[in-house]
Amino acid sequence: MKAIRFISAILFASALCLSCKEDSGRYFQPVDYVNTLVGTQSTYQMSTGNTYPAVGLPWGKDFWSPQTGKNGDGWMYTYDATHIRGLKQTHQPSPWINDYGEFSIMPVTKRGFSEDERASWFSHKGEKATPYYYSVYLADHDVLAEISPVKDGATLRFTYPERDTSWFVVDAYKGGEIVSFDENSIVGYTVMNHGGVSDNFKMWFAIRSEKPLTFKQIDPENSLAIAGFGTHKGEKVGLTVASSFISKEQALLNLERIDCGFEEAKNAARDRWNEVLGRIEVNDNDIDHLRTFYSCLYRSVLFPRDLAEIDASGKTVHYSPHDGKVHEGHLFTDTGFWDTFRCLFALMDLVYPEKAAEVQEGLVNTWKESGFLPEWASPGHRRCMVGNNSASVVAEAYLKGIRGNYNPEDLWKAVTFGAHNVHPKVSSTGRLGHEYYDSLGYVPCDVGIKESAARTLEYAYDDWCIWQFGKALGKSEEELAHYKKASENYRNLFFDKYRLMAGRRLDGTFAEPFSPLKWGGDFTEGNSLHYTWSVFHNPDGLKELMGGEENFIAMLDSVFNIPPLFDDSYYGHTIHEIREMQTMNMGNYAHGNQPVQHMIYLYDWTSQPWKAQMRVREVMDRLYSATPDGYCGDEDNGQTSAWYVFSALGFYPVCPASCEYALGIPLFKEVTIHLPSGKDITISAPGNDRSTDYVRSVKMNGHRLKGSFITHEDLLDGARLNFTVSKRN
Ligand code: CA
């Protein structure tokens, strides 16, 4: 164990040399630029990210977060709050999906243990929030609380005042139970969830105190344990916490394996973050951009979460939320592919291919354990959003050369099954309306299936992905004919009269009256102006439908030029995504939600790529920052962050499974991506500053590029991209 840690430390150290060159004159390492509070200044009505300051390990099984909201409130930490109720273990992907397997620990020094009574005033000035370490001064208890993550758990440290009543409360939440409580340890479980779990779902936790617990009290009605001791002034007491989805025994085993103290845990977590974030090394002196970039990269490597634990024999195993059993291998969850298929997995496949291989293995396991690939998982299948975009995530990884401990043929079976079936209980898994889609080439808007046009457009792209995946696997033309043909189904929804996509009735007529400004209805969290561009795999086909390049450009321009008018009648109130569009001063462009996030790059399919460059810069400049209101809508499990990461690099995967990237304009003077293969991708734009928004020319490996596209293959070999940039006159 120790030897392994020592070797890892050397590996981390060598990785760090790459990411923090002394001659660059920077004192900071990548993790030092991250602000985990970005996006926390959010409300139900207006999201600036809807995030919480997750302290954990990249793709970790559990995160921890300070808790300001009441138990069960999806807004677990909000920047404007004044009180903290506990340090909470969390698995929440989004406030809209809420949490599962959560419990909290709160140091206290006076009586009153309920979540309201124990809550303490705090200030952001008494708080330090990083990915590997969080601390806060809890004023009402005069306690400094610190936390750092370790695999399957965390180390906590409380600095108490001189008091006979230096305690901490363990809150197992409603329905949870403390099952054992002795002088050094507390063991219990939480049953909290919001669906997507088997009946036997429990998360076990085990807490070890380095100081003997002389005060012990259980409040079974409120699922609380209160433990403590007397302390002298400034006494630091360490707690080690581990958890398991598998069993009490596994939780105890996970605890036993945590054999480091607080400082060691903190340093190891810091090293791990620097290793992961340091894969992308930025050489630039714009501190604001560095902070925004690394804060976005942090968000891009949190999810999906790996549920895997290591059993007593050393095997990687996971509790399956699908069948309630324990199986071998990885299982990833807490991501919605409707959001994240767009560019999060492209980032993972390029920069973290070893993790991408584990994710694909996890997808095979989800398929085997539940009969379907996930679409929105947390931890099991959840009813949320539309599409069958697991096909994109699977095809993209295979086509980009990701291989691992699984058989791609299983994924082929999974995607082709999912294309013609719908989950019996979770209608957003598989394809709702597949019978109509397969016979008519679209899901009609008048057969009781909501958001039918969004489904059709995404299914058509998904079919293209399946076709490409099948070709790469060597499937016969006969087997692929259906998917090839279905990939053009977006044409069935093109309403020539408006040059936009529209809902279509069973009888073949288009739904009228038609409003391009209507959110929802036949679309999903967007309007026709946003969704029309969901022809990721064939922008030229869309251009042709619109009547050629001139019209295509005019339609793209119109999204920015039409004022932010909207029809929210489908929802009956102005959903936050609409409000975020309305307030950004970009017309009807709605970067705060995912459907339109690739749209700007479609200018690359025209003679006016400069409009892509200009708009990309505008979005990066105005809509992102490393402040608590730093996003322009829900961050959504890395997707909105990965958009910034790619855009700052200077390219974007408009069609993820095509293995092609559309060029924009890089943000920094120089960036190097250190691929794990040992090859480097260097992107330089020496003339870059805040005024540059125009690309004069691009060279790759010394040769001038003719078009606005590069391929994944170009990058994998290692590449030097040199952008000549200037201000557009
Ligand atoms: Ca969203």
Residues whose N, C-alpha, C, O or C-beta is under 5 A from the ligand:
A	BS01	CA	G592 N593 Q594 D634 D636
